[in-house]
Amino acid sequence: MRAVRQVETENASLAAKLKARIAADGPLSIEAYMKACLLDERAGAYASRQPIGGKGDFITAPEISQIFGELLGLWAIAIWQSMGEPRSVIVAELGPGRGTLIADALRAWRAWPQFVESVAVALVEASPVMAEAQRQTLHDAPAPLRWCARLDEVPEGRLILLANEFIDALPIRQLVRRGNSWRERLVANDDKGCFAFVEGEAVALEDQVQAAWGRDAPEGAILETRPEANRLLCELAHRATRAPLAALFIDYGHDETGFSDTLQAVRGHRFADPLAAPGEADLSAHVDFADLKTRAEAVGLKVYGPLPQGEFLLKLGLGQRRERLLERTTSAQKAAIASAAARLVDPQQMGVLFKVLALTSAGLVPPPPFAPEHLTLSS
Ligand code: SAH
């Protein structure tokens, strides 16, 4: 009870802190607002507590079924093989949540002792609370682990990068079309003591990619951009010129650039008002896969997909792994295993809304399941 009251006080103080900041400096960009709500060191949704899972705000694929992390682990092995089975490779995960995906990948890796001897795992996590949760999950990992607050702290070398529901948590900017110009959507204080969206002065578009998306936008259209994702792609492109690299991004989003507001808040597994309670809800926004793909190609990466998550997982062998798991379990668990696996691939559930984009350095062959001769992964 005391802990609950403590969190409530911290969050009340985040709202007060943001209101004071707005009163002093003027309205905040959505990017700054979202960053504070997620990562404010005392009261951000990720920085002050653990929002993932049945008792939290939302649930993710690795928390639904162990098959998800196992298949991504096998994907990493296939990439390592395509790199020529080097004696040293880094598997990095961006935003590892509770560490469940890597724990499941590590289990799948047990059948490849040579890979386990060659791999070092890097967990890229901005929140100390989440990093602690990952340490607990991974306390008996058979491979060396290191935690990094940012991708640029991950050591140089051959890199296999996994990121599930990471990009949707990176803050967005929203630009609104007004006449021939674009205005930034901001968060202001209203006269009732609440937060409200307002439009700021006209701003320049960030670059030519954005100008191309915005060219035919109708009046009132909202163009969303994600500066941190763009910086991430540039960093991957630089690394790809120095050592082989393959990255897998899995997220919810659209494969055509749209013109609408996709900022959303989820609290206790229900949609909420993004301005209502800073720090108490998970804020995220759809990933624009068309934009990601265009930008990744522009910086020289090879791009595969996006594929719907359901198709991706089935092609990697979800069906076979589910059958193997079912054979080994009691009948009481069978229904839960089957329905969890179905949730990941069912088009009405996560199978289509979630999409998978793979990026590689120029010298690597197409990764599974994008390779034309792809065979199901198995251990
Ligand atoms: N991949 C996990 C968790 C997704 S939630 C899963 O599928 O369950 C997003 C994760 O990214 C959390 O661990 C959060 O703390 C972390 N995160 C958010 N913004 C970050 C940033 N800028 N840098 C590093 N980690 C971040």
Residues whose N, C-alpha, C, O or C-beta is under 5 A from the ligand:
A	BS01	SAH	Y46 T60 P62 L94 G95 P96 G97 V124 E125 A126 S127 M130 A149 N164 E165 F166 A169
